[in-house]
Amino acid sequence: MPVYLIVEAKKVIDKSKYTEYIQKVPETIARFGGKYLVRGGKVSVASGDWDPERLIIVEFGSMDKFRAWWDSSEYRLVAPLREASAIVNAVVAEGI
């Protein structure tokens, strides 16, 4: 069953590090079969008060593939750039 990583970048606090992160992370995602469905772009509020500055949605073939990526040495090398440069919320949801 596919899963979807949904990330809200609430606030970028170090643009240069975050830029480096967004340049390096796609390769790690691709190695584990992940595919971007949404990456940046304009976000418009349809209902409610959720208005993310930046929204990212990545599809993985399964929860196991997502976990393999998330826990991989490749991603663990890149993740500190995100952790040091942006305030984010992230969830993983099973799809249909």
Secondary structure, DSSP 8 states (H G I E B T S, - for coil): --EEEEEEEEEES-HHHHHHHHHHHHHHHHHTT-EEEEESS-----SSS---SEEEEEEESSHHHHHHHHTSHHHHHHHHHHHHHEEEEEEEEE--
